[in-house]
Amino acid sequence: TPGHVRAVRKHKLAPVFAQQSIREMTRTGRTPQQVLDEAMWGVFQEGWRQGYGADADHLKTEEDADRCIEAGFTFFTIDPSAYVDNEVDTADAATLEAKVAALPWDALETTLADLRRAYLGQHFQVGPYELSFEERTLMQALAKYGGAIAHTARMYRHIAGRMGNRSFELEMSVDETEVPTSPAEHFFVARELQRLGVRWISLAPRFVGRLEKGVDYIGDLEEFEAHLKLHVAIARTLGPYKLSLHSGSDKFALYPLFARHAGELFHLKTAGTSYLEALRAVAELDPPLFREILDFARARYETDRATYHVSALLDRVPKASDVPDDALPALLEQFDTRQVLHVTFGSVLTATDADGRPRFRDRLLAVLQENEETYYRLLEAHFDRHLAPFDAA
């Protein structure tokens, strides 16, 4: 957090210093209370007095939300990806009808006939663009996101009930899915959430192209920009609310586009890139420890990659013994090595030796604690790169 504070002081974005998903908490052996407390101590250390957010990220169950509410989080990111149907884009009409019939219509509080009247034959103006729905477009949006809409409404109502009179903010995320969210689908999701009384501050669609962990955007920038303009127009028209870029770390090619077209309606979400800067510090300060972590990460990668969208290949990641000490930090710039180190963070931090003692965690933390300023310097420089494109927005 101190490194994050030092970067934010020089730029214009409002910070969310406490942010970790339940998945990441589980993999690192942390609790929601620890995440919130440790960010708070970093805030105190740096004398930050301008407020900050606390995001309980990628919540999938009411039980997970309850743990974060109890700890004091005020921003809740709902992850309904388990309820998104990724097969509808290639489904035939009969399959789509069956999928739509199986939706939780009681929770959606409407009927297919009502939705047909609300969307078919209508023309919706969103900024300079016009959207319309054919039968196939509507059925596809319904089948793909109907369950996710119902789940988000259920989670929102549960959180609102638990928070009582306390203020909170909500984000709805469908980024961790296989296929992109079309502008029409984005419009449909937002409009149906509104109908169900859900109030949210940001929405994370699945953008076109590949947004993989720890590396820059992979895809056609012109296509991304064209889609982004439509998504921004929808967010302005139906909100305004922010567009949230998940797996937002290191997407340097995209930041100027968001700054230009979304302006203040943008939420940049990062996480694992700060861990990679910690490893960069270890590579500089304790090469033998970094070598151990790298070889361990190579051994864990095929298992740990299962819950991430990554494409790193192990045969492109050098063995630690093949790299001289002074070249180790540069491995953090290499695509495949970054991803392998990124997605194995949980295994590294929870690994134990034959006696059940932490294998890496205590030594890694000791290096950072004994060389705090090195780690903060690396974080500050890294986040300057993230934040600088938005200074003129």
C-alpha positions in Angstrom: 0.0 0.0 0.0 2.7 2.6 0.7 4.0 2.2 -2.8 0.5 2.6 -4.2 0.0 5.7 -2.1 3.2 7.3 -3.4 2.1 6.7 -7.0 -1.5 8.0 -6.4 -0.3 11.2 -4.8 1.1 12.3 -8.2 -2.0 11.5 -10.3 -5.8 12.1 -10.4 -7.5 8.8 -9.9 -9.3 8.0 -6.7 -7.7 4.9 -5.1 -9.1 1.6 -3.9 -6.3 0.5 -1.6 -8.0 -2.5 0.0 -9.0 -5.0 -2.8 -8.7 -8.7 -3.0 -11.0 -11.4 -4.4 -12.2 -14.3 -2.3 -10.3 -16.6 -4.6 -7.0 -14.7 -3.9 -7.7 -14.6 -0.2 -8.1 -18.3 -0.2 -4.9 -18.9 -2.2 -2.9 -16.6 0.1 -4.4 -17.7 3.4 -5.8 -14.3 4.2 -9.1 -13.2 5.6 -11.2 -10.1 4.6 -10.3 -8.5 7.9 -6.6 -8.9 7.3 -6.9 -7.4 3.8 -8.7 -4.4 5.1 -6.4 -4.0 8.1 -3.2 -4.3 6.2 -4.2 -1.7 3.7 -5.3 0.6 6.5 -1.8 0.4 8.2 -0.2 1.3 4.9 -2.5 4.3 4.6 -1.5 5.4 8.2 2.2 4.8 7.4 2.1 7.2 4.4 -0.2 9.8 6.0 -2.9 9.5 3.3 -5.9 11.5 4.4 -8.0 11.8 1.3 -10.1 8.6 1.6 -9.9 5.3 -0.2 -12.1 2.4 -1.4 -12.3 -1.1 -0.1 -13.4 -3.6 -2.7 -14.6 -7.1 -1.9 -13.8 -8.5 -5.3 -15.4 -11.3 -7.3 -18.0 -12.3 -4.7 -19.9 -15.4 -5.8 -22.0 -16.3 -2.7 -23.9 -14.6 0.0 -21.6 -16.2 2.6 -18.6 -14.6 1.0 -20.4 -11.2 1.0 -21.2 -11.6 4.7 -17.6 -12.1 5.6 -16.6 -8.9 3.8 -19.5 -6.9 5.2 -18.5 -8.0 8.7 -14.9 -6.8 8.0 -16.1 -3.4 6.9 -15.8 -3.4 3.1 -17.9 -0.8 1.3 -17.6 -1.8 -2.4 -18.8 -5.2 -3.5 -18.0 -6.8 -6.9 -20.5 -9.4 -7.9 -19.2 -12.2 -10.0 -22.1 -14.1 -11.6 -19.8 -15.9 -14.1 -21.1 -19.3 -13.0 -24.5 -18.2 -14.3 -23.3 -17.0 -17.7 -24.0 -19.4 -20.6 -20.9 -19.3 -22.9 -22.5 -21.6 -25.5 -25.3 -19.5 -26.8 -23.3 -17.7 -29.5 -23.2 -20.9 -31.6 -26.5 -22.4 -30.4 -29.3 -23.0 -32.9 -32.8 -21.5 -32.4 -34.3 -24.6 -30.7 -31.4 -24.8 -28.2 -31.8 -21.1 -27.4 -35.5 -21.6 -26.8 -34.8 -24.4 -24.4 -32.1 -22.4 -22.5 -34.5 -19.4 -22.2 -37.3 -21.6 -21.0 -35.0 -23.0 -18.2 -34.2 -19.5 -16.8 -35.3 -18.6 -13.2 -38.2 -16.5 -14.4 -39.6 -16.0 -10.9 -36.3 -14.3 -10.0 -36.3 -12.3 -13.2 -39.8 -11.0 -12.3 -41.0 -10.9 -15.9 -42.0 -13.1 -18.8 -40.6 -13.8 -22.3 -43.7 -12.1 -23.8 -43.1 -9.0 -21.8 -39.4 -8.9 -22.8 -40.3 -9.3 -26.5 -42.7 -6.3 -26.2 -40.0 -4.3 -24.5 -37.2 -5.0 -27.0 -38.4 -6.3 -30.3 -39.1 -3.6 -32.9 -37.7 -0.9 -30.7 -34.9 1.5 -31.5 -32.7 2.6 -28.6 -30.6 5.7 -28.9 -27.3 5.5 -27.0 -25.3 8.7 -27.6 -24.6 8.8 -31.4 -25.5 5.1 -31.8 -28.7 3.3 -32.3 -29.3 -0.3 -31.0 -32.1 -2.6 -32.0 -33.0 -6.2 -31.1 -33.9 -8.9 -33.5 -35.4 -12.1 -32.1 -32.0 -13.9 -32.2 -30.3 -11.0 -30.5 -32.8 -10.9 -27.6 -32.9 -14.7 -27.2 -29.1 -14.8 -27.2 -28.8 -12.0 -24.6 -31.5 -13.7 -22.4 -29.9 -17.2 -22.6 -26.4 -15.9 -22.0 -27.0 -13.4 -19.2 -30.5 -14.1 -17.7 -29.2 -16.3 -14.9 -26.4 -13.8 -14.2 -28.9 -11.0 -13.9 -31.0 -12.9 -11.5 -28.0 -13.8 -9.4 -26.7 -10.2 -9.3 -30.1 -9.0 -8.2 -30.2 -11.6 -5.4 -26.7 -10.7 -4.2 -27.5 -7.0 -4.3 -30.7 -7.4 -2.2 -28.8 -9.5 0.3 -26.0 -7.0 0.6 -28.4 -4.1 0.9 -30.3 -5.9 3.6 -27.1 -6.7 5.6 -25.7 -3.1 5.2 -28.9 -1.5 6.4 -28.4 2.3 6.5 -24.7 2.1 5.7 -23.7 3.4 2.3 -22.1 0.9 -0.2 -21.3 0.6 -3.9 -21.8 -2.3 -6.3 -20.0 -3.6 -9.3 -21.4 -6.3 -11.6 -18.7 -8.3 -13.4 -19.0 -10.6 -16.4 -15.4 -10.3 -17.5 -14.3 -13.8 -16.6 -16.3 -15.5 -19.4 -15.3 -17.1 -22.6 -16.9 -14.8 -25.2 -17.1 -11.0 -25.4 -20.1 -9.0 -24.2 -21.7 -7.4 -27.3 -23.0 -3.8 -27.0 -26.6 -5.2 -27.3 -25.9 -7.6 -24.5 -24.4 -4.9 -22.3 -27.5 -2.7 -22.9 -29.8 -5.6 -22.1 -28.0 -6.5 -18.9 -27.9 -2.9 -17.6 -31.6 -2.3 -18.5 -32.8 -5.5 -16.8 -30.7 -4.8 -13.7 -32.4 -1.3 -13.6 -35.8 -2.9 -13.9 -35.1 -5.2 -11.0 -34.1 -2.2 -8.8 -30.4 -2.9 -8.7 -28.2 0.2 -8.2 -24.6 -0.1 -9.3 -21.6 2.2 -9.8 -19.6 0.2 -12.3 -20.0 -2.8 -14.7 -17.2 -5.0 -16.1 -18.1 -6.4 -19.5 -16.0 -9.0 -21.3 -14.2 -6.9 -23.8 -13.1 -8.1 -27.2 -9.6 -9.4 -27.5 -7.6 -11.1 -24.8 -7.0 -9.5 -21.4 -4.6 -11.9 -19.8 -3.0 -11.7 -16.4 0.2 -9.7 -16.1 0.7 -8.7 -19.8 -0.4 -6.1 -22.2 -3.6 -6.3 -24.3 -3.6 -9.0 -27.1 -5.8 -8.1 -30.0 -6.8 -5.5 -32.6 -6.7 -2.0 -31.0 -9.0 -0.5 -33.7 -11.6 -3.2 -33.0 -11.3 -2.6 -29.3 -11.7 1.1 -29.6 -14.8 0.8 -31.8 -16.4 -1.5 -29.2 -15.3 0.7 -26.3 -17.0 3.7 -27.8 -20.3 1.8 -27.9 -19.9 0.5 -24.3 -19.1 4.0 -23.1 -22.2 5.4 -24.8 -24.4 2.7 -23.1 -22.8 3.5 -19.7 -23.5 7.2 -20.2 -27.0 6.7 -21.4 -28.2 4.1 -18.8 -26.2 5.5 -15.9 -23.9 7.1 -15.9 -21.8 4.3 -14.4 -18.2 3.3 -14.8 -16.8 0.7 -17.1 -14.5 -1.6 -15.1 -11.4 -3.1 -16.7 -10.6 -6.3 -14.9 -7.2 -8.0 -15.4 -6.4 -4.3 -15.9 -2.8 -4.6 -14.8 -0.2 -3.8 -17.5 -2.7 -3.0 -20.2 -0.7 0.0 -21.3 -2.0 -0.1 -24.9 -5.6 0.4 -23.6 -5.2 3.2 -21.1 -5.0 6.0 -23.6 -8.3 4.7 -25.2 -10.1 4.6 -21.9 -8.8 8.1 -21.0 -9.9 9.5 -24.3 -13.4 7.9 -24.5 -14.5 7.0 -21.0 -12.8 9.8 -18.9 -14.0 9.6 -15.4 -16.3 6.7 -16.2 -13.5 4.2 -15.8 -12.5 1.8 -13.1 -9.1 0.2 -13.4 -8.6 -3.0 -11.4 -5.2 -4.4 -10.7 -3.8 -7.0 -8.3 -1.2 -9.5 -9.2 1.1 -6.9 -10.8 2.0 -5.7 -7.3 3.1 -9.2 -6.4 5.3 -9.3 -9.6 7.0 -6.1 -8.4 7.7 -7.8 -5.1 9.3 -10.6 -7.0 11.3 -8.1 -9.0 12.6 -6.7 -5.7 13.5 -10.3 -4.6 15.3 -10.8 -7.9 17.4 -7.7 -7.3 18.1 -8.4 -3.6 18.1 -12.2 -3.1 18.8 -14.0 -6.3 19.0 -17.5 -4.7 15.5 -17.1 -3.3 14.1 -15.8 -6.6 15.6 -18.8 -8.4 13.8 -21.2 -6.0 10.5 -19.4 -6.5 10.9 -19.4 -10.3 11.6 -23.2 -10.5 8.8 -23.9 -8.1 6.4 -21.7 -10.2 7.4 -23.6 -13.3 6.5 -26.8 -11.6 3.1 -25.5 -10.4 2.0 -23.6 -13.5 0.0 -26.2 -15.4 -2.1 -26.8 -12.3 -2.5 -23.2 -11.2 -3.4 -21.8 -14.6 -6.7 -23.7 -14.6 -8.7 -20.8 -13.2 -7.1 -18.0 -15.3 -7.2 -16.9 -18.9 -3.5 -17.2 -19.8 -1.4 -18.4 -22.7 2.2 -18.6 -21.4 4.2 -21.7 -22.5 6.6 -23.3 -20.1 9.1 -24.1 -22.8 9.6 -20.3 -23.1 10.3 -19.8 -19.4 14.0 -20.3 -18.7 15.2 -22.5 -15.8 16.7 -20.5 -13.0 20.1 -22.1 -13.4 20.3 -20.8 -17.0 20.1 -17.1 -16.0 22.9 -15.1 -14.4 22.1 -13.0 -11.3 22.2 -9.7 -13.1 19.7 -10.8 -15.7 17.1 -12.1 -13.2 15.1 -8.9 -12.8 14.7 -8.7 -16.6 12.7 -11.9 -16.5 9.8 -9.8 -15.1 9.6 -8.2 -18.5 9.3 -11.5 -20.4 5.7 -12.4 -21.4 5.7 -16.1 -20.5 7.7 -15.8 -17.3 5.5 -13.0 -16.0 2.3 -15.1 -16.4 3.9 -18.2 -14.9 5.0 -16.2 -11.8 1.7 -14.3 -11.7 -0.8 -17.2 -11.5 1.3 -19.3 -9.1 1.4 -16.6 -6.4 -1.0 -18.6 -4.1 1.1 -21.7 -4.3 4.3 -19.8 -3.6 2.8 -18.1 -0.6 1.2 -21.2 0.9 3.9 -23.8 0.1 5.4 -25.7 3.0 8.5 -27.8 3.5 8.6 -31.4 4.9 8.2 -30.1 8.4 5.1 -28.0 7.6 6.9 -24.7 7.8 6.4 -22.0 5.1 8.8 -22.7 2.2 8.9 -19.2 0.7 6.5 -16.8 2.4 8.5 -15.9 5.5 11.7 -15.4 3.5 10.0 -13.4 0.8 8.3 -11.1 3.3 11.6 -10.7 5.2 13.3 -9.5 2.1 10.6 -6.9 1.5 10.4 -5.8 5.2 14.2 -5.4 5.3 14.2 -3.4 2.1 10.9 -1.6 2.2 12.1 1.4 0.2 13.3 -0.8 -2.7 9.8 -2.4 -3.0 8.0 1.0 -2.7 10.3 2.5 -5.3 9.5 -0.3 -7.8 5.8 -0.1 -7.1 5.7 3.7 -7.4 7.5 3.6 -10.8 5.3 0.7 -12.0 2.0 2.5 -11.1 3.2 5.8 -12.5 3.1 3.9 -15.9 -0.5 2.8 -15.1 -1.8 6.1 -14.0 0.0 8.7 -16.1 -2.2 8.2 -19.2 -5.3 9.4 -17.2 -3.8 12.7 -16.0 -5.2 14.6 -19.0 -8.6 12.9 -19.0 
